[in-house]
Amino acid sequence: MSTPTYETLTVTLADHIATVRLNRPDKANAMNLAMWHEIRQAFQWIDATPEARVAIIEGEGKHFTSGIDLTMMMGLQAQIKSDCDGRTRENLRRMILDLQDTLTSMERCRKPVLAAVHGACVGGGIDLITCTDMRYCSAEAYFTIKEIDIGMTADVGTLQRLPKLISDGMARELAYTGRKVLATEAKEIGLVNRVFDTPQALRDGVREIAATIAAKSPLSIRGTKEMILYARDHSVADGLNYIATWNAAMLMSTDLQAAMMAQMSKQTPEFLD
């Protein structure tokens, strides 16, 4: 099927795996305003496309991303300016909320999203990968919460999501110091699941993981993502109540029948998208 075309991204869909590649390699995939908007559009498309069962986000060129485009940052003043100081500040707040929403689109997407990070993952790149389901990197990759070094508090999700992924103390250390985290340490602290030797091995390995997910019941995978996200932000009792209600609605599906029949006959099940 045809995939959408974008100015700052390339999107492909094959074997039920959607691959979103940041595509400004001459700018180290710096996230300009067009990229922010197109990330949301791409993941809305993935969410709405039944054939896409799982997604990978990666970067073209030498780096995953150098973070928010500083040219975009410098142009914000003109975009939000009003004769009224209160309205200028309201405009800034609305812009920040919109940037947050562009990355939350990956979390909102019903399909699992896997980040494949090579080279630099800086600033806004950390905001981005903390919205994904799983993170993987190559051996030369590094990560840094760079906002502190340009005199600002990170405001697009890192400070809210990172402490749910790694220890609170380590999240604070990285946010306060802005220091680099190399691939080995990223694995040790739980920021990434696995480190691959090279960027190509990373792409191959993450695609293999994505293929395993794509072969599972799509309805069950979507429900699993929903439940894990819900459990993160709610009590155990709330989560148990929600899964009981969810499965009362979703459990009796053709996926359940197909999976059980395949188990009994020792065959590979085939599922509807």
Buried (B, 14 or more C-beta within 10 A) or exposed (E): EEBBEBEBBBBEBEEBBBBBBBBBEEBBBBBBBBBBBBBBBBBBBBBEBEBBBBBBBBBBBBBBBBBBBEEBEEEBEEEBEEEEEEEBEEBBEEBEEEBBEBBBBBBBBBBBBBBBBBBBBBBBBBBBBBBBBBBBBBBBBBBBBBBBEEEEEBBBBBBEBBBEBBEEEBBEBBBEEBBEBBBEBBBBBEBBBBBBEEBEEBBEBBBEBBBEBBBBBBBBBBBBBBBEEBBEEEEEEEBEEBBEEBBEEBEEBEBBEBBEEBEEEEEEBEBEE
